[in-house]
Amino acid sequence: MSSTCEDEDEYSLVSETMTDTGGAPSEERDEKKEVYKMSAKDTRRVRLWRFVVTAALLITALVVTLTTYRFLKNEETSNFEVAFEQFSRTLADAALEEQTNICAALRSLASTISSQAVAANVSDNWPNVKVKMFGLHAQHAMDQAKVEFMSWTPRVSAEQYDSYIEFATANYKELIDEGHMFQYGDLSHISKDPRFSRPPPFIGAIGPEGFGPDKPREVYWPSQLNSPPTLSYSMNHNIGSLRSVEATVGALDHLQYETVFTGSSKRGSTATDGILGEEVHATYHSQINGSSATPHGYGLHPVHQDPLDPNSKIVGMVSAAFAFDAALRNLIPDGVQGIICVITSNMAANFSYVVDGQNAFFLGMEDHHESKYDDYEVHVDLALHTNPEYTTTPGHSQYQMYIYPSDRFRATYDSNTPEIFAIAVAVTFVLVAIVFFVYDLVVFKRNENLVAKAAQSNAIVTSLFPEHMRERLMHEKEEDQLTKDKAGRRKTLSGSLTDGTFDEESSRVQKPLADLYLETTVLFADITGFTAWSSVREPSQVFVLLETIFHAFDGVAKKRRVFKVETVGDCYVAVSGLPKPRTDHPVAMCRFARDIIAKMRSLTKALEVSLGPDTGDLDLRVGVHSGPVTAGILRGDRSRFQLFGDTMNVCQRVESSGKAGRIHASKETAELLKSMGKESWLDMRTHAVNAKGLGEMVTYWVSVAGERAGSVTSRGSFDDLHFGTARNSHTNFLKPIKELDARTNRLISWNCEMLLEIMQQVVARRTVKQAMKISQENKVVLPEKENTNPIDQVKEIIQLPDFDAEAAERQKNPEDVEIPSQVVEELHLLVGEIARLYNDNPFHNFDHASHVVMSVIKLMRRIMAPSDTQQAESAAKLHDHTYGITSDPLTQFACAFSALIHDADHLGVSNAQLVKEGTDLAVKYKERSVAEQNSLDLSWELLMEPRFETFRSFVFSDSAELTRFRQLVVNSVMSTDIVDKDMKTLRNGRWDKAFKKGDNIDFEDESKTDEVNRKATIVIEHIIQASDISHTMQHWHVYRKWNQNLFEELYVAYLNGRMDKDPATFWYKGEFGFFDFYIIPLTKKLKECGVFGVSSGEFLDYATKNREIWELRGEEAVAEMIAEAREKYGVKNEETCKEAPEQAIPRPPPVEIDV
């Protein structure tokens, strides 16, 4: 047995570990009902009147208290809503008036400029026209619209470029002097610097090297006049070259006579500072108690050649800059605070202000209102002045304002009055009722405690002991109670069982609760392979397996009338012939053993879909032995119904010396079966069994004939899975793929289940509308196929999404996400096609890929959120600790998918051999990471096929996610090549840069985000690397199994002439190099990266332990592998066969393999 007790000579020592008995649940419920029924008869009337009085007091108190509170609270809410409506309307009207005034001012200034040219008979000379008195006209418009500055910009075509430069150079002084004289009364503000005293002889733009000639364009918009006047060098700055204005000036030509608004500038208003100068700009804002470092907007209006014809040629434009908070000031009383104004635009970022009395303060970019006040939203359409037909014109910014209250505003109208009055009313009723309740509560508690204790004692006795033992215990309790009453002592039955005291007097009075049963058959059933299987599973999965299997065994035991004694670890113990004697006890037990073996096999196959690879390989080893046993209760701490005697020890030895999937019976049981006419069931073992402490034993194999095992075990097989996850499987409705065997189909279903679980997490991060929208509108545009090989696409840093606290807080429960059946079908088909890509290699096969997937998911779960990380703060800490991996389910999906495909179409030989042979693949991939790149390309082309379009649209919400997924898969799959020297150097350098900040590494120019993403990229690659060779960091039996598979694969390659050396000549010593220079350093790196917690220590412990065992037993293991490989695949020639045994344990120097 893998988990049974070590002290086999004294079986009774393990009785404390029993976890179950044969008591029936129905009996437990009946006894509880009986206890409550007896107590209810005495308290029925008291409970009735207590209920009437309590109900009356509670209802009255509740109704009066709530009525009082709601009445007063509604009054406060009404006052709050009326006030907000008034103030929000005031702000809305002011904002609309401001936008209207800006449009009117720009329109008026444009008309003035155009009319001036017509009056001077120079309207045909544009753009070479001098605009007179611009400062005066602009100042009038600025006073009307409350804007900060206004500008005149002519429209210059490419043909007019030279003439305009000549005009600007000849007239700049007159125009500049006129503006300064009007604004300041003198020319002292004109710069004396020769660089700034005259405009440049070109129309310029700001480029990477500063201000210089603009690139050739069809139309230029050079700045000419500004009010207030600016430095002369800004005179020929092409406004149309600015990114924020380029699209907007295009809208002027489309709209002709509409005022066009460009997107608001971000906080800081650097554009306005650059035009006016920081000092002039700040001076303007100080006049309105505002800040110049707030968002600004810009309005542009065309100037037509004919002021009376809005469809005439556009010869220029006038523009104005304005601060949004200017319209929100001096509108509401000082005592009113906390009204939030959010301004949005279709061309720029959103931003928010808070209005406190006469002032408006900038809160920041984005929407900063409190979501709980969404229902109070007041929408102000600041684009009402615009023709509705032009609202969608590209480059035309449409401003909207949304007004909300806040907690500060609401607090002005809230008070404690409703609470005070409600509490006063409630306290009054409490004082009235408290006197009545005090006495009744004491009596009620006393009665309830007595009933509960009695029910608990009876329930425990019922669940722990057979019926006849329960009756004896109850009878003993009654007699003991009479005796103790006479002596003035009070003790309950539970006290006698759990007190642990046992004095001399009681030993004379109390009789042992035990019986001798001469005719019984005992069964020990142990799960073979359980220890190795459980070493790679989560604890919850181990319990799912044990609970599911043992629960099913219990059902069979009831049908066969076999008594379950206990479970010890993964061992199931049962007996027939007690508590009710039966003459056919050996026949019944053998049939029971046959049934549970069949049940075990059917359940493990079904559970493989939910518990993963190798679950279906688990089997049951059964031993049965007949003889007398003593059954009873040993009084003391944690008393249980137990079996004692030599029969138990012998049965355990019989079981431990048996084989998986077979019933192993002792000679005593065999003799009884013969006497009952079942000699045909028996097959005596050829060699005697040497049992520890018992010497040699003659034993038999039992093959139960007659009734089919399925008659008892087949019905309701899936009902036995209620402890596991198979009942909720997404793939139950899918049919197996006919071309593949049953085991591969189970692995396909399991891989689908794992991927679907992660997909649920991916979708849970999105809104319900996004998650369930699978249609032509949600098609993901496939990224263009790169001309480079996958190895050239590996990136040092993969950008993971930033942490979204709101998304983490509002994330749906992933289990509530419904995945459409079409998506499940496409995923099942996709995984099936990937399985077909795998060749029938001993090691690099679909089984190995599934094992790697299981290891990846286990590693991911080890770094997932603890139970309290649903809170945003804890989720944020976990995000930082794991470099963002745990908060991005798409990254986890990419890791699992990479594990699934990483060895697809592997040819069973090394990359070096493929390069040596000069294969087409080696040429295609330039002799680097040939197998890995081939696996990736084949799998990616499969994923991109049109038949998986719905699946892709469900998983990837947009092309950016698909592109990031692709990059994660590329890095992950390429990381599994541990031999390529260039990749090795790159990985080592990245590791040192991320986790070993030495003196020779420069981090000064690296952002914090890049540093975190670099670590995340490296951790992801190490997860795949560790999972790819995870068998070396797991239980010895797991390591031994996969190590042999790899040996056989290389041996087959050697036989086929695709490997130079027989692996037998270097395998033993080679493993030391693999452990010392790759596996153990890798486990240490997993620990150093700091995201796996105690799991990293587990990996290192297993790896170190396996190396130690290999050192002790590796030579023997290699010899066994050689023998099995030769038996399966033959030998290359007779000469090799003769020499190989001596070469099986060579001593070549270890070869270093770096992580």
C-alpha positions, 0 to 999 in steps of 0.5 A: 500500500502506498498510504497505509500505516507502517506499523503492520504488526499492530493494526489497531494503532491506525484506528484513529485515522478512520474516516468513515463507517457503515452508518446509513444517512437515513438512520441518522436523520430519523434519530435526530427527528425523534429527539426533536419530536420528544422535546417539541411536545413539552415546549409547543405552547411556549413557542407558540405564544413566544412567536405571537408576542415576538412577531407583534413587537417586531412588526410594530417596531419595524413599521413605525421605525421605517415609516419615520425614517423614510418620511424624514429621509425623503424630505432631505432627498427632495431638497437635494434633488431640487437644489441640484436641478436649479444649480445644474441648469444655471451651469448648463445655460452658462456653458451654452451661452459661452459656446454661442458667444465664441461662434458669434465672435469668430463669425463677426471677426471673419466678416470684418476681415472679409469686408475690409478687403472688399472695401479696399478693392483687394479681395482678389489679392488674397493672401497678399492683403494687409488686415488693418486694425486687427488688434482692435477688431479682435479685442472687441470679439475677445471681450464678447466671447471671454476667449484668451487670444485670437488669430488671423491665418491666411490660406496660401496655396502652393502656387502662392507660396513665393508671392506670399513670402515676399509680401510677408517679408515686406509688410511684417514690420507695419503689421507687428508695430500696429498690433503692439501699439494698439495692445501696449501703446508703444513698441517696447515689447518687440524683441530686440533679438535679431533671431526674433525681430523679423519673420523667417523667409519661409512657411515653417513647422516644428520638426525633430530638430526644431523650427524649420521650413515645412514640407511641400503641401498643397495648402499652407495656413501660416500664422500672421496676426495674433491678439495679444501680439506674439513674437514675430518669428511665429508669423509664418508658422504653418498652423496646418502642420500641427497634429491637432489642427491638421484634420480640423482645417480640412473640416473647414473646406467641407463645412464652408461657413461653420465654426469648427472646434478642434480637440481640447489640449491636455492639462498644461496648455502648452500650445497657448503658452507657446503663442502668448508666453507663459507670463501673459497667459498666466496674467489673463487667468489671474484676472478670472481666479483660474489656472493657465494649466487647465485644458483649453479648446480652440475654435476656427472659422473660415474667412470667405472672399465675399462676406455675403456669399458663404459658399465663396472661396475660403481665403483664411481663417480666424481662431480663438483659444478659450479655457473651459472653466471660464464659463463655470465661475461666478455662477452659484453661491459660495456655500454650494460645493461639489458639483462635478462637470465632465466635458467630453469630445469626440476628438480628445480626452475627457476631463473634469471640473468641480464647481465650489461656489464662485470658483471652478477647479480642475480635477484632472483628465478622464471622468471623475464623477461618482458612479452612484450619481449616474441617475442624476446626470444632466447632459448639455449638448455644447454643439447645439450651434452646429448644423446637425448634418455636420456633427460627424464631419472628420476633424470637427470636435463635438463638445458635450458636458455632463453635470453630476452631484457628489457626496460633498454636494449631497452632504449639504442637505443630509443630516442625522435627523432621520436616524435620530428619530428612527433610533428613538422609536426603535429603542422605545419598542426595545425597552418595552419588549426586553423585560419579556424576553429576558426570562423567556430567553434563559428558558429557551436557551436551556431547552435548546442546549439540551435538545441539541446535545441529545441530538448531537450525541445520538447522531454521532453514535448513529454515524459511527457504529453498527445498529447492534452496537448503538443499542448496547451503547444506549442501554449502557448509558441508561444503566450508567445514568441510574448509577450516577444519579444515585451517587450524585454525579452527572455525565453523558454518554459522550463524556464517557466516550471522549473524557479519556478517564478510566479509573479502577472502579469503572473498569470493574463495572463497564464491560468491553464493547466487543464481539468475536466474529469467527466467520468473516472475510476482510478486504484491503483495496489500495489505489496503485500509482496514487502516490506518484499521481497525487504528487503532481496534483493540487490537494483539492484534486486528490480529494476529488478522486478519493471522495468520488471513488470511495463514495462509489465503493460505498454504494457497491458495498450497500448493494452487496451487503458488505460492511465498510470499516474505514479508509486509511489514506488511499486504502479502502477496508471492508468486511463481510460476515459482520455485523450480521453473520452470513455463510457466503461471506467469501463469495460476497467479498470476492464479488464486491472486489470484482465490482469495485475494480470495475467501478474503479476503472470506469470512474478513473476513465471518466475522471480523466477529463477533469483530473488530467493525464494518467488518471485513467492509468490508476488501478486497484490492488485488492487483497482478501483474507478469511478468518476470525476478527474481534470487532468493537469499540475501544473506549477513549478519545476518538472512539470508533468501531474497529476490527482487531486480530491477526486476520487484519495483518494477514490481509494487509500482507496479501494486498501489498503483495498483489498486482494492480487490477487483480484480486489476490486471495489467501489460502484460507479464503481459497479453501472456503471458495472451493467448499462453496463450489467456486473452485473455477474462480481460483488460479494458484500463484506459481511462486509462494509469496514472502510476506513480511513477518509471516514467511512464505504464503500460498496465495491465489488469483481470483477471477469471479465468473458468472454475473457480469461486473457491469450489472452492479457498477454500470448503472449510475456511473456518472452519478458517482462523479458528483464530487468531481467536476465532470458533471459540469463539464463543457464537453459532455455533449461532444462526440469522441473523434472516431479516428483517435483512440479512447485515451487520446479522446479523453486527453483532448476533452481534458485539455479542452476543459482546462482551456475553457476554464481559462477562457471563462476568466478571459471573458469575465474581465469584459462586460457581458455585452462584449463577452457574449457578442459573437457575430460578424461585427466582432470579427478579429482582423488577423495580423499580417503574416510576418516574413521572418521566422518565429525565432526572429520574432522573439522579443525581450519585453512583452507588454502586458496590460496595466492593472485595472482596479475597476475591472478587478472589482467588477469582474464577473464570477468566471463560473457564471460565464456561459460559453456558447456550444459553437465555441466549445465545438470549435475548441474541441475540433482545434485540440483534436487537430493539434493531437493529430499533428503529434507523431507516435513518438515514445516521448514527444507525443500528445501525452507529453504535451498534456502533461506539460499543460497540466504542469503549466496550469499547476504553476499558474494556480500556485501564483493565483490570487488567495481567497481575499484577492477579490478585493481590488486592493489585494488584487493590485498587490498580487498584480504587482507581486506576479508582474501582472501575470495573474491579472491577465487571463489571456496571458495564462491562456497563451501559456497553456496553449503554448504547452499544448502545441510546443512539440507538435509534429516532432519527428523524434530526433534532435534539431542537430540531427535535422540540421545534419541531415539537411532536411527541408525544415532545417533549410526553411528555419536556417538551422535554428530551433527547427522542431520548435519553429515547425511546431509553432508554424503548423499550430498557428496556421491551424488556429488561423483557419476560417473554421475556427473564426467563432472561437477566435472572436470569442477569445480575442476581443480585438486584433491587439489581443490576438497580436499579443497572444501571438507574441506570448506563444512565440516567446513561450514555444521558442523558450523550450529550445534549451540547446540553441546557443544564441537563444541561451545567451539572450535568455541569460542576459535577460535574466541577469538584467531583470533579476541580477542588477549588477554593476555592468547593467545600465537601468537608468533609461529604462521605465518601471513598466519595461522592467516589470514586463521584462520580469513577466516575460522571463517568468512566463518563459521559465514556466514553460521551460519548467513544465516541459521537463516537470517530470524531473521535478516530480515523484520518482515514479513520474520521473522514471516513466518519462525518462524511460520514454525519452530513452526509448525515443532516442534508442529508436532514432539510433536504430533508424540511423538518425543518431550517432551514439547508442543512448545506453552509452551515455544515459546514466552519466548524462542525467547527472549533467542534466540535473546539475546544469539545467534542472537544479539551476532552473528550480533555483531560478524559479525560487529567485523570481519570487512568484511561486512561493513554497512551490519553488521549494517543492520543485527543488526538493523533488529534483534533488531527491530524484538526483539522489535516487538516480545516483543510487538506482540509476544504473539498475534503471538504465539496465531495465530501460535497455532490456525493455527497449530491446524487447520492444524495438530490437537491436541494431546488430548482434555485435551491439547486443553483446557490447551494450551491457558493459556500455550501459553504465559509462563514465563520460564527463558531464555536458553543461546545459544552461537554462 
